[in-house]
């Protein structure tokens, strides 16, 4: 885009590469795009993002378990069972 004197104004042109004066972040662009979606598509996007977050969580739990970081839970359960205070779920 140009000013009234014909000089190019950085950061206004939509075809300018990101990170070179463009003031709108990728996140801001995504938010604007999401706000323009119909409700059904927002729900689909939410389900997809939620599933991605659960997958990440599952991988973290698997890694923690493999590293022995969750062994204390087994010890606690065995201790409760030995005391007779373990509750059935």
HTML snippet that shows the backbone in 3Dmol.js (N, CA, C, O; Angstrom):
<script src="https://3Dmol.org/build/3Dmol-min.js"></script>
<div id="view" style="width:600px;height:400px;position:relative"></div>
<script>
const pdb = `
ATOM      1  N   UNK A   1       0.852  -1.164   0.000  1.00  0.00           N
ATOM      2  CA  UNK A   1       0.000   0.000   0.000  1.00  0.00           C
ATOM      3  C   UNK A   1       0.897   1.225   0.000  1.00  0.00           C
ATOM      4  O   UNK A   1       2.004   1.190   0.537  1.00  0.00           O
ATOM      5  N   UNK A   2       0.430   2.289  -0.591  1.00  0.00           N
ATOM      6  CA  UNK A   2       1.216   3.517  -0.681  1.00  0.00           C
ATOM      7  C   UNK A   2       0.519   4.647   0.060  1.00  0.00           C
ATOM      8  O   UNK A   2      -0.704   4.659   0.198  1.00  0.00           O
ATOM      9  N   UNK A   3       1.325   5.603   0.538  1.00  0.00           N
ATOM     10  CA  UNK A   3       0.748   6.790   1.168  1.00  0.00           C
ATOM     11  C   UNK A   3       0.357   7.769   0.068  1.00  0.00           C
ATOM     12  O   UNK A   3       0.598   7.496  -1.108  1.00  0.00           O
ATOM     13  N   UNK A   4      -0.246   8.913   0.428  1.00  0.00           N
ATOM     14  CA  UNK A   4      -0.688   9.862  -0.613  1.00  0.00           C
ATOM     15  C   UNK A   4       0.440  10.360  -1.528  1.00  0.00           C
ATOM     16  O   UNK A   4       0.175  10.802  -2.646  1.00  0.00           O
ATOM     17  N   UNK A   5       1.683  10.293  -1.065  1.00  0.00           N
ATOM     18  CA  UNK A   5       2.809  10.723  -1.900  1.00  0.00           C
ATOM     19  C   UNK A   5       3.353   9.587  -2.777  1.00  0.00           C
ATOM     20  O   UNK A   5       4.315   9.791  -3.518  1.00  0.00           O
ATOM     21  N   UNK A   6       2.755   8.410  -2.704  1.00  0.00           N
ATOM     22  CA  UNK A   6       3.174   7.293  -3.526  1.00  0.00           C
ATOM     23  C   UNK A   6       4.279   6.452  -2.916  1.00  0.00           C
ATOM     24  O   UNK A   6       4.829   5.573  -3.579  1.00  0.00           O
ATOM     25  N   UNK A   7       4.609   6.714  -1.657  1.00  0.00           N
ATOM     26  CA  UNK A   7       5.645   5.930  -0.994  1.00  0.00           C
ATOM     27  C   UNK A   7       5.030   4.649  -0.421  1.00  0.00           C
ATOM     28  O   UNK A   7       3.924   4.659   0.118  1.00  0.00           O
ATOM     29  N   UNK A   8       5.776   3.550  -0.553  1.00  0.00           N
ATOM     30  CA  UNK A   8       5.311   2.263  -0.045  1.00  0.00           C
ATOM     31  C   UNK A   8       5.284   2.285   1.476  1.00  0.00           C
ATOM     32  O   UNK A   8       6.242   2.728   2.110  1.00  0.00           O
ATOM     33  N   UNK A   9       4.198   1.812   2.060  1.00  0.00           N
ATOM     34  CA  UNK A   9       4.077   1.723   3.508  1.00  0.00           C
ATOM     35  C   UNK A   9       4.272   0.274   3.900  1.00  0.00           C
ATOM     36  O   UNK A   9       3.480  -0.584   3.509  1.00  0.00           O
ATOM     37  N   UNK A  10       5.336  -0.022   4.685  1.00  0.00           N
ATOM     38  CA  UNK A  10       5.629  -1.389   5.109  1.00  0.00           C
ATOM     39  C   UNK A  10       4.584  -1.879   6.100  1.00  0.00           C
ATOM     40  O   UNK A  10       4.045  -1.103   6.889  1.00  0.00           O
ATOM     41  N   UNK A  11       4.305  -3.184   6.046  1.00  0.00           N
ATOM     42  CA  UNK A  11       3.424  -3.799   7.030  1.00  0.00           C
ATOM     43  C   UNK A  11       1.948  -3.696   6.690  1.00  0.00           C
ATOM     44  O   UNK A  11       1.115  -4.227   7.425  1.00  0.00           O
ATOM     45  N   UNK A  12       1.609  -3.043   5.624  1.00  0.00           N
ATOM     46  CA  UNK A  12       0.208  -2.903   5.255  1.00  0.00           C
ATOM     47  C   UNK A  12      -0.174  -3.898   4.163  1.00  0.00           C
ATOM     48  O   UNK A  12      -1.286  -4.426   4.154  1.00  0.00           O
ATOM     49  N   UNK A  13       0.737  -4.144   3.265  1.00  0.00           N
ATOM     50  CA  UNK A  13       0.451  -5.031   2.141  1.00  0.00           C
ATOM     51  C   UNK A  13       0.234  -6.457   2.620  1.00  0.00           C
ATOM     52  O   UNK A  13       1.028  -6.976   3.404  1.00  0.00           O
ATOM     53  N   UNK A  14      -0.838  -7.097   2.153  1.00  0.00           N
ATOM     54  CA  UNK A  14      -1.133  -8.467   2.574  1.00  0.00           C
ATOM     55  C   UNK A  14      -0.190  -9.475   1.931  1.00  0.00           C
ATOM     56  O   UNK A  14      -0.090 -10.609   2.399  1.00  0.00           O
ATOM     57  N   UNK A  15       0.509  -9.078   0.857  1.00  0.00           N
ATOM     58  CA  UNK A  15       1.412 -10.023   0.214  1.00  0.00           C
ATOM     59  C   UNK A  15       2.851  -9.860   0.702  1.00  0.00           C
ATOM     60  O   UNK A  15       3.755 -10.508   0.174  1.00  0.00           O
ATOM     61  N   UNK A  16       3.077  -9.003   1.701  1.00  0.00           N
ATOM     62  CA  UNK A  16       4.413  -8.844   2.259  1.00  0.00           C
ATOM     63  C   UNK A  16       4.734 -10.048   3.133  1.00  0.00           C
ATOM     64  O   UNK A  16       3.883 -10.479   3.910  1.00  0.00           O
ATOM     65  N   UNK A  17       5.942 -10.604   3.027  1.00  0.00           N
ATOM     66  CA  UNK A  17       6.298 -11.756   3.854  1.00  0.00           C
ATOM     67  C   UNK A  17       6.161 -11.463   5.341  1.00  0.00           C
ATOM     68  O   UNK A  17       6.477 -10.367   5.802  1.00  0.00           O
ATOM     69  N   UNK A  18       5.686 -12.456   6.083  1.00  0.00           N
ATOM     70  CA  UNK A  18       5.512 -12.326   7.519  1.00  0.00           C
ATOM     71  C   UNK A  18       6.855 -12.089   8.178  1.00  0.00           C
ATOM     72  O   UNK A  18       7.870 -12.629   7.738  1.00  0.00           O
ATOM     73  N   UNK A  19       6.869 -11.289   9.221  1.00  0.00           N
ATOM     74  CA  UNK A  19       8.086 -11.046   9.957  1.00  0.00           C
ATOM     75  C   UNK A  19       8.901  -9.895   9.385  1.00  0.00           C
ATOM     76  O   UNK A  19       9.979  -9.591   9.897  1.00  0.00           O
ATOM     77  N   UNK A  20       8.411  -9.257   8.344  1.00  0.00           N
ATOM     78  CA  UNK A  20       9.135  -8.125   7.772  1.00  0.00           C
ATOM     79  C   UNK A  20       8.249  -6.891   7.813  1.00  0.00           C
ATOM     80  O   UNK A  20       7.957  -6.293   6.777  1.00  0.00           O
ATOM     81  N   UNK A  21       7.820  -6.509   9.019  1.00  0.00           N
ATOM     82  CA  UNK A  21       7.008  -5.315   9.167  1.00  0.00           C
ATOM     83  C   UNK A  21       5.526  -5.593   9.289  1.00  0.00           C
ATOM     84  O   UNK A  21       4.757  -4.689   9.614  1.00  0.00           O
ATOM     85  N   UNK A  22       5.112  -6.807   9.039  1.00  0.00           N
ATOM     86  CA  UNK A  22       3.701  -7.147   9.147  1.00  0.00           C
ATOM     87  C   UNK A  22       3.321  -7.168  10.620  1.00  0.00           C
ATOM     88  O   UNK A  22       3.922  -7.897  11.409  1.00  0.00           O
ATOM     89  N   UNK A  23       2.322  -6.368  10.992  1.00  0.00           N
ATOM     90  CA  UNK A  23       1.985  -6.227  12.405  1.00  0.00           C
ATOM     91  C   UNK A  23       1.032  -7.297  12.906  1.00  0.00           C
ATOM     92  O   UNK A  23       0.883  -7.453  14.118  1.00  0.00           O
ATOM     93  N   UNK A  24       0.386  -8.034  12.027  1.00  0.00           N
ATOM     94  CA  UNK A  24      -0.558  -9.061  12.461  1.00  0.00           C
ATOM     95  C   UNK A  24       0.163 -10.397  12.587  1.00  0.00           C
ATOM     96  O   UNK A  24       0.751 -10.880  11.619  1.00  0.00           O
ATOM     97  N   UNK A  25       0.120 -10.996  13.779  1.00  0.00           N
ATOM     98  CA  UNK A  25       0.788 -12.280  13.991  1.00  0.00           C
ATOM     99  C   UNK A  25      -0.025 -13.413  13.367  1.00  0.00           C
ATOM    100  O   UNK A  25      -1.202 -13.257  13.044  1.00  0.00           O
ATOM    101  N   UNK A  26       0.629 -14.537  13.212  1.00  0.00           N
ATOM    102  CA  UNK A  26      -0.055 -15.726  12.681  1.00  0.00           C
ATOM    103  C   UNK A  26      -1.230 -16.106  13.579  1.00  0.00           C
ATOM    104  O   UNK A  26      -2.293 -16.488  13.091  1.00  0.00           O
ATOM    105  N   UNK A  27      -1.031 -15.999  14.901  1.00  0.00           N
ATOM    106  CA  UNK A  27      -2.110 -16.320  15.839  1.00  0.00           C
ATOM    107  C   UNK A  27      -3.284 -15.371  15.641  1.00  0.00           C
ATOM    108  O   UNK A  27      -4.436 -15.804  15.638  1.00  0.00           O
ATOM    109  N   UNK A  28      -3.003 -14.084  15.475  1.00  0.00           N
ATOM    110  CA  UNK A  28      -4.082 -13.115  15.238  1.00  0.00           C
ATOM    111  C   UNK A  28      -4.838 -13.443  13.957  1.00  0.00           C
ATOM    112  O   UNK A  28      -6.064 -13.338  13.902  1.00  0.00           O
ATOM    113  N   UNK A  29      -4.088 -13.845  12.920  1.00  0.00           N
ATOM    114  CA  UNK A  29      -4.728 -14.224  11.663  1.00  0.00           C
ATOM    115  C   UNK A  29      -5.624 -15.445  11.860  1.00  0.00           C
ATOM    116  O   UNK A  29      -6.750 -15.487  11.365  1.00  0.00           O
ATOM    117  N   UNK A  30      -5.106 -16.444  12.593  1.00  0.00           N
ATOM    118  CA  UNK A  30      -5.897 -17.645  12.845  1.00  0.00           C
ATOM    119  C   UNK A  30      -7.156 -17.320  13.644  1.00  0.00           C
ATOM    120  O   UNK A  30      -8.234 -17.833  13.342  1.00  0.00           O
ATOM    121  N   UNK A  31      -7.024 -16.481  14.647  1.00  0.00           N
ATOM    122  CA  UNK A  31      -8.192 -16.092  15.449  1.00  0.00           C
ATOM    123  C   UNK A  31      -9.244 -15.435  14.571  1.00  0.00           C
ATOM    124  O   UNK A  31     -10.429 -15.754  14.671  1.00  0.00           O
ATOM    125  N   UNK A  32      -8.816 -14.525  13.717  1.00  0.00           N
ATOM    126  CA  UNK A  32      -9.761 -13.851  12.825  1.00  0.00           C
ATOM    127  C   UNK A  32     -10.426 -14.860  11.885  1.00  0.00           C
ATOM    128  O   UNK A  32     -11.631 -14.793  11.643  1.00  0.00           O
ATOM    129  N   UNK A  33      -9.634 -15.792  11.360  1.00  0.00           N
ATOM    130  CA  UNK A  33     -10.196 -16.818  10.479  1.00  0.00           C
ATOM    131  C   UNK A  33     -11.210 -17.686  11.224  1.00  0.00           C
ATOM    132  O   UNK A  33     -12.273 -18.003  10.689  1.00  0.00           O
ATOM    133  N   UNK A  34     -10.882 -18.063  12.446  1.00  0.00           N
ATOM    134  CA  UNK A  34     -11.776 -18.907  13.241  1.00  0.00           C
ATOM    135  C   UNK A  34     -13.073 -18.182  13.541  1.00  0.00           C
ATOM    136  O   UNK A  34     -14.150 -18.775  13.476  1.00  0.00           O
ATOM    137  N   UNK A  35     -12.977 -16.905  13.870  1.00  0.00           N
ATOM    138  CA  UNK A  35     -14.190 -16.134  14.165  1.00  0.00           C
ATOM    139  C   UNK A  35     -15.121 -16.042  12.967  1.00  0.00           C
ATOM    140  O   UNK A  35     -16.323 -15.834  13.132  1.00  0.00           O
ATOM    141  N   UNK A  36     -14.581 -16.195  11.764  1.00  0.00           N
ATOM    142  CA  UNK A  36     -15.426 -16.105  10.575  1.00  0.00           C
ATOM    143  C   UNK A  36     -16.039 -17.458  10.186  1.00  0.00           C
ATOM    144  O   UNK A  36     -16.862 -17.524   9.273  1.00  0.00           O
ATOM    145  N   UNK A  37     -15.642 -18.535  10.874  1.00  0.00           N
ATOM    146  CA  UNK A  37     -16.164 -19.862  10.552  1.00  0.00           C
ATOM    147  C   UNK A  37     -17.584 -20.045  11.069  1.00  0.00           C
ATOM    148  O   UNK A  37     -17.962 -19.450  12.078  1.00  0.00           O
ATOM    149  N   UNK A  38     -18.372 -20.871  10.379  1.00  0.00           N
ATOM    150  CA  UNK A  38     -19.689 -21.239  10.910  1.00  0.00           C
ATOM    151  C   UNK A  38     -19.514 -22.085  12.176  1.00  0.00           C
ATOM    152  O   UNK A  38     -18.489 -22.746  12.349  1.00  0.00           O
ATOM    153  N   UNK A  39     -20.505 -22.062  13.048  1.00  0.00           N
ATOM    154  CA  UNK A  39     -20.443 -22.772  14.329  1.00  0.00           C
ATOM    155  C   UNK A  39     -20.067 -24.232  14.212  1.00  0.00           C
ATOM    156  O   UNK A  39     -19.303 -24.743  15.030  1.00  0.00           O
ATOM    157  N   UNK A  40     -20.590 -24.911  13.209  1.00  0.00           N
ATOM    158  CA  UNK A  40     -20.293 -26.338  13.025  1.00  0.00           C
ATOM    159  C   UNK A  40     -18.802 -26.559  12.755  1.00  0.00           C
ATOM    160  O   UNK A  40     -18.219 -27.524  13.250  1.00  0.00           O
ATOM    161  N   UNK A  41     -18.195 -25.686  11.986  1.00  0.00           N
ATOM    162  CA  UNK A  41     -16.768 -25.822  11.688  1.00  0.00           C
ATOM    163  C   UNK A  41     -15.910 -25.456  12.899  1.00  0.00           C
ATOM    164  O   UNK A  41     -14.842 -26.034  13.100  1.00  0.00           O
ATOM    165  N   UNK A  42     -16.374 -24.497  13.709  1.00  0.00           N
ATOM    166  CA  UNK A  42     -15.661 -24.166  14.948  1.00  0.00           C
ATOM    167  C   UNK A  42     -15.683 -25.380  15.872  1.00  0.00           C
ATOM    168  O   UNK A  42     -14.672 -25.704  16.496  1.00  0.00           O
ATOM    169  N   UNK A  43     -16.821 -26.047  15.962  1.00  0.00           N
ATOM    170  CA  UNK A  43     -16.934 -27.249  16.800  1.00  0.00           C
ATOM    171  C   UNK A  43     -16.002 -28.348  16.296  1.00  0.00           C
ATOM    172  O   UNK A  43     -15.363 -29.032  17.096  1.00  0.00           O
ATOM    173  N   UNK A  44     -15.920 -28.523  14.973  1.00  0.00           N
ATOM    174  CA  UNK A  44     -15.022 -29.531  14.406  1.00  0.00           C
ATOM    175  C   UNK A  44     -13.569 -29.191  14.727  1.00  0.00           C
ATOM    176  O   UNK A  44     -12.786 -30.074  15.076  1.00  0.00           O
ATOM    177  N   UNK A  45     -13.210 -27.921  14.610  1.00  0.00           N
ATOM    178  CA  UNK A  45     -11.849 -27.478  14.931  1.00  0.00           C
ATOM    179  C   UNK A  45     -11.551 -27.707  16.411  1.00  0.00           C
ATOM    180  O   UNK A  45     -10.461 -28.153  16.770  1.00  0.00           O
ATOM    181  N   UNK A  46     -12.519 -27.401  17.260  1.00  0.00           N
ATOM    182  CA  UNK A  46     -12.337 -27.613  18.696  1.00  0.00           C
ATOM    183  C   UNK A  46     -12.106 -29.092  19.003  1.00  0.00           C
ATOM    184  O   UNK A  46     -11.231 -29.432  19.800  1.00  0.00           O
ATOM    185  N   UNK A  47     -12.880 -29.963  18.378  1.00  0.00           N
ATOM    186  CA  UNK A  47     -12.696 -31.409  18.585  1.00  0.00           C
ATOM    187  C   UNK A  47     -11.306 -31.843  18.141  1.00  0.00           C
ATOM    188  O   UNK A  47     -10.653 -32.630  18.826  1.00  0.00           O
ATOM    189  N   UNK A  48     -10.854 -31.336  17.002  1.00  0.00           N
ATOM    190  CA  UNK A  48      -9.541 -31.691  16.485  1.00  0.00           C
ATOM    191  C   UNK A  48      -8.439 -31.205  17.430  1.00  0.00           C
ATOM    192  O   UNK A  48      -7.513 -31.954  17.742  1.00  0.00           O
ATOM    193  N   UNK A  49      -8.538 -29.957  17.884  1.00  0.00           N
ATOM    194  CA  UNK A  49      -7.540 -29.421  18.810  1.00  0.00           C
ATOM    195  C   UNK A  49      -7.546 -30.186  20.131  1.00  0.00           C
ATOM    196  O   UNK A  49      -6.490 -30.454  20.704  1.00  0.00           O
ATOM    197  N   UNK A  50      -8.721 -30.531  20.604  1.00  0.00           N
ATOM    198  CA  UNK A  50      -8.843 -31.282  21.844  1.00  0.00           C
ATOM    199  C   UNK A  50      -8.177 -32.650  21.709  1.00  0.00           C
ATOM    200  O   UNK A  50      -7.456 -33.086  22.606  1.00  0.00           O
ATOM    201  N   UNK A  51      -8.421 -33.317  20.594  1.00  0.00           N
ATOM    202  CA  UNK A  51      -7.807 -34.626  20.351  1.00  0.00           C
ATOM    203  C   UNK A  51      -6.283 -34.509  20.300  1.00  0.00           C
ATOM    204  O   UNK A  51      -5.576 -35.362  20.838  1.00  0.00           O
ATOM    205  N   UNK A  52      -5.777 -33.457  19.655  1.00  0.00           N
ATOM    206  CA  UNK A  52      -4.328 -33.239  19.595  1.00  0.00           C
ATOM    207  C   UNK A  52      -3.766 -33.048  21.005  1.00  0.00           C
ATOM    208  O   UNK A  52      -2.691 -33.560  21.317  1.00  0.00           O
ATOM    209  N   UNK A  53      -4.477 -32.324  21.847  1.00  0.00           N
ATOM    210  CA  UNK A  53      -4.017 -32.092  23.223  1.00  0.00           C
ATOM    211  C   UNK A  53      -4.012 -33.397  24.008  1.00  0.00           C
ATOM    212  O   UNK A  53      -3.081 -33.647  24.773  1.00  0.00           O
ATOM    213  N   UNK A  54      -5.044 -34.244  23.831  1.00  0.00           N
ATOM    214  CA  UNK A  54      -5.082 -35.540  24.516  1.00  0.00           C
ATOM    215  C   UNK A  54      -3.947 -36.439  24.040  1.00  0.00           C
ATOM    216  O   UNK A  54      -3.343 -37.149  24.844  1.00  0.00           O
ATOM    217  N   UNK A  55      -3.650 -36.417  22.736  1.00  0.00           N
ATOM    218  CA  UNK A  55      -2.538 -37.214  22.210  1.00  0.00           C
ATOM    219  C   UNK A  55      -1.219 -36.781  22.846  1.00  0.00           C
ATOM    220  O   UNK A  55      -0.394 -37.615  23.220  1.00  0.00           O
ATOM    221  N   UNK A  56      -1.034 -35.477  22.963  1.00  0.00           N
ATOM    222  CA  UNK A  56       0.180 -34.943  23.605  1.00  0.00           C
ATOM    223  C   UNK A  56       0.250 -35.406  25.057  1.00  0.00           C
ATOM    224  O   UNK A  56       1.304 -35.836  25.526  1.00  0.00           O
ATOM    225  N   UNK A  57      -0.867 -35.318  25.761  1.00  0.00           N
ATOM    226  CA  UNK A  57      -0.946 -35.743  27.164  1.00  0.00           C
ATOM    227  C   UNK A  57      -0.614 -37.230  27.294  1.00  0.00           C
ATOM    228  O   UNK A  57       0.149 -37.625  28.175  1.00  0.00           O
ATOM    229  N   UNK A  58      -1.189 -38.049  26.414  1.00  0.00           N
ATOM    230  CA  UNK A  58      -0.913 -39.493  26.440  1.00  0.00           C
ATOM    231  C   UNK A  58       0.577 -39.776  26.273  1.00  0.00           C
ATOM    232  O   UNK A  58       1.135 -40.616  26.980  1.00  0.00           O
ATOM    233  N   UNK A  59       1.221 -39.074  25.337  1.00  0.00           N
ATOM    234  CA  UNK A  59       2.654 -39.277  25.111  1.00  0.00           C
ATOM    235  C   UNK A  59       3.460 -38.864  26.337  1.00  0.00           C
ATOM    236  O   UNK A  59       4.438 -39.525  26.686  1.00  0.00           O
ATOM    237  N   UNK A  60       3.060 -37.781  26.992  1.00  0.00           N
ATOM    238  CA  UNK A  60       3.757 -37.341  28.204  1.00  0.00           C
ATOM    239  C   UNK A  60       3.620 -38.375  29.318  1.00  0.00           C
ATOM    240  O   UNK A  60       4.587 -38.671  30.019  1.00  0.00           O
ATOM    241  N   UNK A  61       2.417 -38.922  29.479  1.00  0.00           N
ATOM    242  CA  UNK A  61       2.202 -39.938  30.514  1.00  0.00           C
ATOM    243  C   UNK A  61       3.025 -41.191  30.204  1.00  0.00           C
ATOM    244  O   UNK A  61       3.652 -41.757  31.100  1.00  0.00           O
ATOM    245  N   UNK A  62       3.026 -41.625  28.942  1.00  0.00           N
ATOM    246  CA  UNK A  62       3.815 -42.794  28.559  1.00  0.00           C
ATOM    247  C   UNK A  62       5.301 -42.572  28.836  1.00  0.00           C
ATOM    248  O   UNK A  62       5.982 -43.461  29.345  1.00  0.00           O
ATOM    249  N   UNK A  63       5.798 -41.381  28.500  1.00  0.00           N
ATOM    250  CA  UNK A  63       7.214 -41.077  28.730  1.00  0.00           C
ATOM    251  C   UNK A  63       7.521 -41.039  30.225  1.00  0.00           C
ATOM    252  O   UNK A  63       8.548 -41.560  30.660  1.00  0.00           O
ATOM    253  N   UNK A  64       6.639 -40.429  31.011  1.00  0.00           N
ATOM    254  CA  UNK A  64       6.839 -40.376  32.461  1.00  0.00           C
ATOM    255  C   UNK A  64       6.810 -41.770  33.068  1.00  0.00           C
ATOM    256  O   UNK A  64       7.599 -42.080  33.961  1.00  0.00           O
ATOM    257  N   UNK A  65       5.907 -42.606  32.587  1.00  0.00           N
ATOM    258  CA  UNK A  65       5.807 -43.971  33.088  1.00  0.00           C
ATOM    259  C   UNK A  65       7.071 -44.758  32.752  1.00  0.00           C
ATOM    260  O   UNK A  65       7.623 -45.453  33.605  1.00  0.00           O
ATOM    261  N   UNK A  66       7.520 -44.645  31.516  1.00  0.00           N
ATOM    262  CA  UNK A  66       8.732 -45.357  31.094  1.00  0.00           C
ATOM    263  C   UNK A  66       9.958 -44.890  31.881  1.00  0.00           C
ATOM    264  O   UNK A  66      10.891 -45.661  32.106  1.00  0.00           O
ATOM    265  N   UNK A  67       9.945 -43.610  32.301  1.00  0.00           N
ATOM    266  CA  UNK A  67      11.076 -43.066  33.054  1.00  0.00           C
ATOM    267  C   UNK A  67      10.961 -43.348  34.555  1.00  0.00           C
ATOM    268  O   UNK A  67      11.834 -42.970  35.335  1.00  0.00           O
ATOM    269  N   UNK A  68       9.872 -44.019  34.947  1.00  0.00           N
ATOM    270  CA  UNK A  68       9.701 -44.358  36.359  1.00  0.00           C
ATOM    271  C   UNK A  68       9.135 -43.242  37.211  1.00  0.00           C
ATOM    272  O   UNK A  68       9.086 -43.360  38.436  1.00  0.00           O
ATOM    273  N   UNK A  69       8.708 -42.165  36.586  1.00  0.00           N
ATOM    274  CA  UNK A  69       8.197 -41.014  37.336  1.00  0.00           C
ATOM    275  C   UNK A  69       6.839 -41.278  37.984  1.00  0.00           C
ATOM    276  O   UNK A  69       6.416 -40.523  38.860  1.00  0.00           O
ATOM    277  N   UNK A  70       6.157 -42.332  37.565  1.00  0.00           N
ATOM    278  CA  UNK A  70       4.842 -42.641  38.121  1.00  0.00           C
ATOM    279  C   UNK A  70       4.872 -43.850  39.056  1.00  0.00           C
ATOM    280  O   UNK A  70       3.828 -44.287  39.542  1.00  0.00           O
ATOM    281  N   UNK A  71       6.055 -44.381  39.306  1.00  0.00           N
ATOM    282  CA  UNK A  71       6.187 -45.554  40.170  1.00  0.00           C
ATOM    283  C   UNK A  71       5.653 -45.305  41.573  1.00  0.00           C
ATOM    284  O   UNK A  71       5.181 -46.230  42.234  1.00  0.00           O
ATOM    285  N   UNK A  72       5.725 -44.061  42.028  1.00  0.00           N
ATOM    286  CA  UNK A  72       5.225 -43.743  43.365  1.00  0.00           C
ATOM    287  C   UNK A  72       3.734 -44.052  43.482  1.00  0.00           C
ATOM    288  O   UNK A  72       3.254 -44.381  44.567  1.00  0.00           O
ATOM    289  N   UNK A  73       3.004 -43.950  42.383  1.00  0.00           N
ATOM    290  CA  UNK A  73       1.570 -44.255  42.420  1.00  0.00           C
ATOM    291  C   UNK A  73       1.345 -45.741  42.694  1.00  0.00           C
ATOM    292  O   UNK A  73       0.448 -46.109  43.452  1.00  0.00           O
ATOM    293  N   UNK A  74       2.159 -46.587  42.078  1.00  0.00           N
ATOM    294  CA  UNK A  74       2.063 -48.028  42.341  1.00  0.00           C
ATOM    295  C   UNK A  74       2.407 -48.335  43.794  1.00  0.00           C
ATOM    296  O   UNK A  74       1.734 -49.133  44.446  1.00  0.00           O
ATOM    297  N   UNK A  75       3.466 -47.691  44.296  1.00  0.00           N
ATOM    298  CA  UNK A  75       3.849 -47.914  45.701  1.00  0.00           C
ATOM    299  C   UNK A  75       2.723 -47.481  46.640  1.00  0.00           C
ATOM    300  O   UNK A  75       2.417 -48.180  47.605  1.00  0.00           O
ATOM    301  N   UNK A  76       2.113 -46.340  46.361  1.00  0.00           N
ATOM    302  CA  UNK A  76       1.006 -45.868  47.199  1.00  0.00           C
ATOM    303  C   UNK A  76      -0.158 -46.857  47.170  1.00  0.00           C
ATOM    304  O   UNK A  76      -0.751 -47.155  48.206  1.00  0.00           O
ATOM    305  N   UNK A  77      -0.482 -47.364  45.979  1.00  0.00           N
ATOM    306  CA  UNK A  77      -1.583 -48.321  45.859  1.00  0.00           C
ATOM    307  C   UNK A  77      -1.264 -49.609  46.609  1.00  0.00           C
ATOM    308  O   UNK A  77      -2.128 -50.148  47.300  1.00  0.00           O
ATOM    309  N   UNK A  78      -0.044 -50.107  46.484  1.00  0.00           N
ATOM    310  CA  UNK A  78       0.351 -51.329  47.203  1.00  0.00           C
ATOM    311  C   UNK A  78       0.315 -51.104  48.717  1.00  0.00           C
ATOM    312  O   UNK A  78      -0.121 -51.981  49.463  1.00  0.00           O
ATOM    313  N   UNK A  79       0.767 -49.939  49.171  1.00  0.00           N
ATOM    314  CA  UNK A  79       0.726 -49.622  50.602  1.00  0.00           C
ATOM    315  C   UNK A  79      -0.712 -49.577  51.114  1.00  0.00           C
ATOM    316  O   UNK A  79      -1.012 -50.111  52.181  1.00  0.00           O
ATOM    317  N   UNK A  80      -1.593 -48.944  50.355  1.00  0.00           N
ATOM    318  CA  UNK A  80      -3.003 -48.858  50.754  1.00  0.00           C
ATOM    319  C   UNK A  80      -3.644 -50.249  50.784  1.00  0.00           C
ATOM    320  O   UNK A  80      -4.437 -50.560  51.673  1.00  0.00           O
ATOM    321  N   UNK A  81      -3.293 -51.068  49.813  1.00  0.00           N
ATOM    322  CA  UNK A  81      -3.833 -52.431  49.769  1.00  0.00           C
ATOM    323  C   UNK A  81      -3.339 -53.229  50.973  1.00  0.00           C
ATOM    324  O   UNK A  81      -4.110 -53.960  51.595  1.00  0.00           O
ATOM    325  N   UNK A  82      -2.056 -53.087  51.300  1.00  0.00           N
ATOM    326  CA  UNK A  82      -1.489 -53.807  52.466  1.00  0.00           C
ATOM    327  C   UNK A  82      -2.171 -53.364  53.760  1.00  0.00           C
ATOM    328  O   UNK A  82      -2.365 -54.178  54.663  1.00  0.00           O
ATOM    329  N   UNK A  83      -2.533 -52.101  53.860  1.00  0.00           N
ATOM    330  CA  UNK A  83      -3.206 -51.583  55.069  1.00  0.00           C
ATOM    331  C   UNK A  83      -4.709 -51.923  55.070  1.00  0.00           C
ATOM    332  O   UNK A  83      -5.394 -51.787  56.084  1.00  0.00           O
ATOM    333  N   UNK A  84      -5.191 -52.366  53.911  1.00  0.00           N
ATOM    334  CA  UNK A  84      -6.630 -52.660  53.801  1.00  0.00           C
ATOM    335  C   UNK A  84      -7.474 -51.413  53.579  1.00  0.00           C
ATOM    336  O   UNK A  84      -8.688 -51.440  53.781  1.00  0.00           O
ATOM    337  N   UNK A  85      -6.843 -50.327  53.166  1.00  0.00           N
ATOM    338  CA  UNK A  85      -7.588 -49.080  52.956  1.00  0.00           C
ATOM    339  C   UNK A  85      -7.755 -48.719  51.490  1.00  0.00           C
ATOM    340  O   UNK A  85      -8.239 -47.634  51.168  1.00  0.00           O
ATOM    341  N   UNK A  86      -7.361 -49.617  50.606  1.00  0.00           N
ATOM    342  CA  UNK A  86      -7.498 -49.376  49.179  1.00  0.00           C
ATOM    343  C   UNK A  86      -8.971 -49.424  48.816  1.00  0.00           C
ATOM    344  O   UNK A  86      -9.665 -50.385  49.145  1.00  0.00           O
ATOM    345  N   UNK A  87      -9.453 -48.380  48.133  1.00  0.00           N
ATOM    346  CA  UNK A  87     -10.869 -48.313  47.759  1.00  0.00           C
ATOM    347  C   UNK A  87     -11.042 -48.801  46.324  1.00  0.00           C
ATOM    348  O   UNK A  87     -10.243 -48.478  45.445  1.00  0.00           O
ATOM    349  N   UNK A  88     -12.088 -49.576  46.101  1.00  0.00           N
ATOM    350  CA  UNK A  88     -12.423 -50.041  44.762  1.00  0.00           C
ATOM    351  C   UNK A  88     -13.008 -48.863  43.982  1.00  0.00           C
ATOM    352  O   UNK A  88     -13.717 -48.021  44.534  1.00  0.00           O
ATOM    353  N   UNK A  89     -12.701 -48.826  42.714  1.00  0.00           N
ATOM    354  CA  UNK A  89     -13.252 -47.760  41.863  1.00  0.00           C
ATOM    355  C   UNK A  89     -14.365 -48.320  41.015  1.00  0.00           C
ATOM    356  O   UNK A  89     -14.967 -47.592  40.226  1.00  0.00           O
TER     357      UNK A  89
END
`;
const viewer = $3Dmol.createViewer("view");
viewer.addModel(pdb, "pdb");
viewer.setStyle({}, {cartoon: {color: "spectrum"}});
viewer.zoomTo();
viewer.render();
</script>
